[in-house]
Amino acid sequence: MKHYICTGGCKGVSDKPGVCQAEGCPKHGQPLTECNCTDGKHETEPKTDTPK
């Protein structure tokens, strides 16, 4: 399900596009980032399993 998150550290989540509302967040007032994760972890980078 498409949702929108703040990547500034406040962990804000919204079901609608908008801006960060958290006063103490470094990204306060900046646009939220679209996220389509299904596990609720809001990964912005896909994980890859690479052998060590």
N, CA, C and O atoms as a MOPAC input file, in Angstrom:
PM7 MOZYME 1SCF
protein

 N      0.84200 1    -1.18100 1     0.00000 1
 C      0.00000 1     0.00000 1     0.00000 1
 C      0.88500 1     1.24200 1     0.00000 1
 O      1.81800 1     1.34400 1     0.79600 1
 N      0.59700 1     2.16500 1    -0.87500 1
 C      1.38700 1     3.39200 1    -0.97400 1
 C      1.14000 1     4.27200 1     0.24200 1
 O      0.00000 1     4.49100 1     0.65200 1
 N      2.23000 1     4.76900 1     0.80700 1
 C      2.15500 1     5.70900 1     1.91400 1
 C      3.36400 1     6.62500 1     1.82300 1
 O      4.21500 1     6.44900 1     0.95100 1
 N      3.44300 1     7.58900 1     2.71000 1
 C      4.48100 1     8.61200 1     2.64400 1
 C      5.16800 1     8.69700 1     3.99500 1
 O      4.51500 1     8.69600 1     5.03900 1
 N      6.50700 1     8.77200 1     3.96500 1
 C      7.28300 1     8.77200 1     5.19900 1
 C      8.25000 1     9.95000 1     5.24400 1
 O      8.63000 1    10.50700 1     4.21400 1
 N      8.63100 1    10.30900 1     6.45000 1
 C      9.67700 1    11.30600 1     6.62500 1
 C     10.99400 1    10.57600 1     6.79700 1
 O     11.08300 1     9.63200 1     7.58200 1
 N     12.00500 1    10.99600 1     6.08100 1
 C     13.32500 1    10.37400 1     6.16800 1
 C     14.27000 1    11.20000 1     7.03300 1
 O     15.48700 1    11.02000 1     6.97400 1
 N     13.71500 1    12.09900 1     7.83100 1
 C     14.53100 1    12.96200 1     8.67500 1
 C     14.78600 1    12.42700 1    10.06900 1
 O     15.46800 1    13.07300 1    10.86500 1
 N     14.24900 1    11.25500 1    10.37700 1
 C     14.51700 1    10.66400 1    11.67800 1
 C     13.33100 1    10.63700 1    12.63000 1
 O     13.38700 1     9.94700 1    13.64800 1
 N     12.26800 1    11.36000 1    12.33600 1
 C     11.11900 1    11.39300 1    13.24600 1
 C     10.18800 1    10.19800 1    13.04500 1
 O      9.30900 1     9.95000 1    13.87100 1
 N     10.37700 1     9.46400 1    11.95900 1
 C      9.58600 1     8.27200 1    11.62600 1
 C      8.12200 1     8.60000 1    11.34500 1
 O      7.24200 1     7.77100 1    11.57900 1
 N      7.86200 1     9.80100 1    10.84900 1
 C      6.50200 1    10.18400 1    10.50500 1
 C      5.99300 1     9.40100 1     9.31000 1
 O      6.73700 1     9.14200 1     8.36500 1
 N      4.69600 1     9.01800 1     9.35600 1
 C      4.05200 1     8.26000 1     8.28700 1
 C      2.69300 1     8.87900 1     8.01300 1
 O      1.97800 1     9.26500 1     8.93800 1
 N      2.33700 1     8.97200 1     6.72500 1
 C      1.03900 1     9.50300 1     6.33300 1
 C      0.50100 1     8.70100 1     5.16000 1
 O      1.27200 1     8.17800 1     4.35600 1
 N     -0.82300 1     8.60300 1     5.05700 1
 C     -1.40000 1     7.92500 1     3.89800 1
 C     -1.62100 1     8.89400 1     2.74300 1
 O     -2.07100 1     8.49500 1     1.66900 1
 N     -1.30300 1    10.17200 1     2.96500 1
 C     -1.44800 1    11.20100 1     1.92800 1
 C     -0.14300 1    11.96600 1     1.78400 1
 O      0.58900 1    12.11800 1     2.76100 1
 N      0.16600 1    12.45700 1     0.57300 1
 C      1.37900 1    13.27000 1     0.40800 1
 C      1.27300 1    14.53900 1     1.25300 1
 O      0.18200 1    15.05300 1     1.49700 1
 N      2.40200 1    15.01600 1     1.68100 1
 C      2.41700 1    16.23000 1     2.48700 1
 C      3.82900 1    16.57000 1     2.90600 1
 O      4.79500 1    16.17700 1     2.25200 1
 N      3.94300 1    17.30100 1     4.00000 1
 C      5.25000 1    17.68700 1     4.52300 1
 C      5.36900 1    17.20000 1     5.96400 1
 O      4.36300 1    16.93000 1     6.62100 1
 N      6.59200 1    17.09000 1     6.44400 1
 C      6.83500 1    16.66300 1     7.82200 1
 C      6.26900 1    17.69800 1     8.78100 1
 O      6.49500 1    18.89700 1     8.61800 1
 N      5.53700 1    17.23100 1     9.77700 1
 C      4.90500 1    18.11200 1    10.75400 1
 C      5.63300 1    18.13100 1    12.09800 1
 O      5.26600 1    18.90400 1    12.98300 1
 N      6.66200 1    17.29000 1    12.26500 1
 C      7.35900 1    17.19100 1    13.55000 1
 C      8.27300 1    18.39500 1    13.77000 1
 O      9.19800 1    18.62900 1    12.99300 1
 N      8.01300 1    19.14300 1    14.81500 1
 C      8.76100 1    20.37000 1    15.10000 1
 C     10.26500 1    20.15100 1    15.23300 1
 O     11.03800 1    20.95500 1    14.71200 1
 N     10.70800 1    19.09600 1    15.91000 1
 C     12.12800 1    18.88700 1    16.15200 1
 C     12.84700 1    18.11400 1    15.06600 1
 O     14.03700 1    17.83300 1    15.20600 1
 N     12.17100 1    17.76500 1    13.99600 1
 C     12.77300 1    16.96300 1    12.92400 1
 C     13.60500 1    17.84800 1    11.98600 1
 O     13.19700 1    18.96100 1    11.65300 1
 N     14.77400 1    17.34400 1    11.56200 1
 C     15.59800 1    18.11100 1    10.61500 1
 C     14.89100 1    18.37900 1     9.28200 1
 O     15.25000 1    19.32000 1     8.57300 1
 N     13.88300 1    17.55700 1     8.93100 1
 C     13.15900 1    17.74700 1     7.67000 1
 C     11.77500 1    18.35900 1     7.88700 1
 O     10.89300 1    18.21300 1     7.04000 1
 N     11.58200 1    19.03600 1     9.00900 1
 C     10.30300 1    19.70100 1     9.28400 1
 C      9.94200 1    20.63500 1     8.13000 1
 O     10.74900 1    21.46700 1     7.71700 1
 N      8.73100 1    20.48700 1     7.61900 1
 C      8.25500 1    21.34100 1     6.53100 1
 C      8.68300 1    20.88300 1     5.14600 1
 O      8.29500 1    21.49500 1     4.15100 1
 N      9.47900 1    19.81500 1     5.06200 1
 C      9.91800 1    19.30500 1     3.76100 1
 C      9.01300 1    18.15900 1     3.32300 1
 O      8.40600 1    17.49700 1     4.16400 1
 N      8.91500 1    17.91700 1     2.01000 1
 C      8.00900 1    16.88300 1     1.49700 1
 C      8.33600 1    15.48400 1     2.01600 1
 O      9.49800 1    15.12100 1     2.19700 1
 N      7.26600 1    14.70800 1     2.25100 1
 C      7.41700 1    13.31500 1     2.63600 1
 C      7.81600 1    12.49600 1     1.41700 1
 O      7.54500 1    12.89700 1     0.28500 1
 N      8.45600 1    11.35600 1     1.63700 1
 C      8.93200 1    10.47600 1     0.57700 1
 C      7.93900 1     9.34100 1     0.36900 1
 O      7.48400 1     8.72700 1     1.33500 1
 N      7.59700 1     9.05700 1    -0.89700 1
 C      6.68000 1     7.96000 1    -1.19300 1
 C      7.32400 1     6.62600 1    -0.84400 1
 O      8.50200 1     6.40600 1    -1.12600 1
 N      6.54900 1     5.73500 1    -0.22900 1
 C      7.04500 1     4.42000 1     0.16900 1
 C      5.97700 1     3.37800 1    -0.16300 1
 O      4.79000 1     3.60400 1     0.07300 1
 N      6.39200 1     2.25700 1    -0.70200 1
 C      5.46500 1     1.18200 1    -1.04400 1
 C      5.77200 1    -0.09800 1    -0.28300 1
 O      5.38100 1    -1.18000 1    -0.72200 1
 N      6.46100 1    -0.00200 1     0.84500 1
 C      6.82600 1    -1.21000 1     1.57900 1
 C      5.57100 1    -1.92900 1     2.07500 1
 O      4.52600 1    -1.31400 1     2.28800 1
 N      5.69800 1    -3.22600 1     2.24900 1
 C      4.58300 1    -4.01400 1     2.77200 1
 C      4.86700 1    -4.54300 1     4.16900 1
 O      3.98000 1    -5.09400 1     4.81900 1
 N      6.11300 1    -4.37500 1     4.63600 1
 C      6.47900 1    -4.91300 1     5.94100 1
 C      6.50300 1    -3.85900 1     7.05200 1
 O      6.77400 1    -4.18600 1     8.20800 1
 N      6.22500 1    -2.60800 1     6.71200 1
 C      6.19600 1    -1.55000 1     7.71200 1
 C      7.56100 1    -1.05800 1     8.15500 1
 O      7.66200 1    -0.26100 1     9.08800 1
 N      8.62500 1    -1.53300 1     7.48900 1
 C      9.97300 1    -1.12400 1     7.88000 1
 C     10.45000 1     0.11200 1     7.12600 1
 O     11.46100 1     0.71000 1     7.49500 1
 N      9.73600 1     0.49900 1     6.08100 1
 C     10.02700 1     1.70400 1     5.30100 1
 C     11.45400 1     1.75700 1     4.78700 1
 O     12.11500 1     2.79200 1     4.88100 1
 N     11.93000 1     0.65000 1     4.24700 1
 C     13.27900 1     0.58800 1     3.67800 1
 C     13.31700 1     1.46100 1     2.42500 1
 O     12.47600 1     1.31300 1     1.53800 1
 N     14.28200 1     2.36000 1     2.35400 1
 C     14.41200 1     3.19700 1     1.16300 1
 C     15.34800 1     2.54900 1     0.14800 1
 O     15.30100 1     2.87300 1    -1.03800 1
 N     16.20000 1     1.63500 1     0.61300 1
 C     17.12400 1     0.92400 1    -0.26900 1
 C     16.79100 1    -0.55800 1    -0.19700 1
 O     16.66600 1    -1.10300 1     0.90000 1
 N     16.64600 1    -1.21900 1    -1.33000 1
 C     16.38000 1    -2.65400 1    -1.27900 1
 C     17.58700 1    -3.41200 1    -0.70400 1
 O     18.73700 1    -3.11700 1    -1.02800 1
 N     17.29700 1    -4.37100 1     0.13700 1
 C     18.38100 1    -5.17500 1     0.71900 1
 C     18.78800 1    -6.25900 1    -0.27100 1
 O     17.95400 1    -6.80900 1    -0.99000 1
 N     20.05800 1    -6.54900 1    -0.29400 1
 C     20.55600 1    -7.63200 1    -1.13200 1
 C     21.35400 1    -8.57000 1    -0.25700 1
 O     22.10000 1    -8.13900 1     0.62300 1
 N     21.19300 1    -9.84800 1    -0.50600 1
 C     21.95600 1   -10.84500 1     0.24500 1
 C     23.20200 1   -11.19200 1    -0.53500 1
 O     23.15800 1   -11.95600 1    -1.49900 1
 N     24.30800 1   -10.62500 1    -0.11100 1
 C     25.57200 1   -10.91700 1    -0.77300 1
 C     26.45300 1   -11.69400 1     0.18000 1
 O     26.62300 1   -11.29000 1     1.33000 1
 N     27.01600 1   -12.80200 1    -0.27300 1
 C     27.87800 1   -13.58200 1     0.60400 1
 C     29.14600 1   -12.82700 1     0.96400 1
 O     29.66700 1   -12.04200 1     0.17200 1
 N     29.63100 1   -13.07600 1     2.17100 1
 C     30.84300 1   -12.40000 1     2.64200 1
 C     32.06900 1   -13.16400 1     2.23700 1
 O     33.18600 1   -12.74800 1     2.54500 1

